[in-house]
Amino acid sequence: MSVEFNKFFKRHSLASTYKPTLAKCLLDLGDYEQDEGNQWVEKCNDEYIVNLHFVAARFLRYYHPLKFKFKLKQESTTQTVAIYDILQEHKELFDTLRAKDTPSKKDMCTDLFHDIREKTIKHPLMRVQVLPKLLNDCNIYKISSDKNFIIIKKNIVDYMCANKDVLESALNHMISKYLENCNAAPNISTKLDEKLKRKYLSTKPKNEVLEIAHNICFYCPAKDVEFAMDHFIPWNYLGQTEQYNMVPACTPCNSSKNDKLTIKKFLDALIERNQKLEKLPMGYSKEFLTNLYENAIIEYHGKEKTLWQNA
């Protein structure tokens, strides 16, 4: 089985992220009995018959944060891709989950998402592009005649289960390398890691930020109130917590700004503030921060949208 996966990983280029993402979905078959959507997997002798609802639930879930949370393009042009179009058409459905950044596998396997799973399964994206093209590159399953199921041998599932972490890491690497050619956003590889947790400033750099600010909100005159440490350039774009990007924000400003980008005067103020920091990371400069800000406006915030400023 390693031969088929090695053949796939040795490909020099991808036309999209679809094939490695589909392969990631299949990795869950290794422990399907304890996983969501197990009602769509039937073991028959030495084979597993997999209803594509099992795959579609995961496929949609992997792409959801890339579109809505991180706003990563899947093409180097402004052209949209089919999976993003499907997600956008059902945005109101995802909005019913309210505070969740990314729907869980449990969410995606419920009846609430039946129609979007069904649309994904029947879309040429899945039937013409993804399923047959991955099979052509990595011969690990058969497609049923009605194209609603895949059949995969037990020894292949056992191999994927035993090597899940390594395979997932390699697939994420393929996806991140492709996306890096389409986006200027930093730290794309970390955004593919589902275990990624947002870090907070440790006590010493946080106290330094507050001391330089004289306990005044970065965005308004509020002083000696309870402050949050705000990511000036949104965390969803930068993908990390760095002192040079952290500013004290009072509760009203922090809530109002949320994950928006501010007007340029605050960038200028941050550049000036950072000159007072005791230590800056290698590679930091005024130009570096300005480029981050300008790229975030184009790729994340949107050039047409109004930049945030305090009321």
Helices and strands as residue ranges (DSSP letters): H 2-9, H 18-27, G 28-34, G 38-40, E 41-44, E 47-51, H 52-64, I 65-69, H 82-89, H 91-95, H 105-108, G 111-113, H 114-122, H 124-124, I 125-130, H 131-137, E 142-143, E 149-153, H 154-162, H 164-180, H 188-191, H 203-213, E 227-231, H 235-238, G 243-245, E 246-250, H 251-257, H 264-274, H 286-296, I 297-301
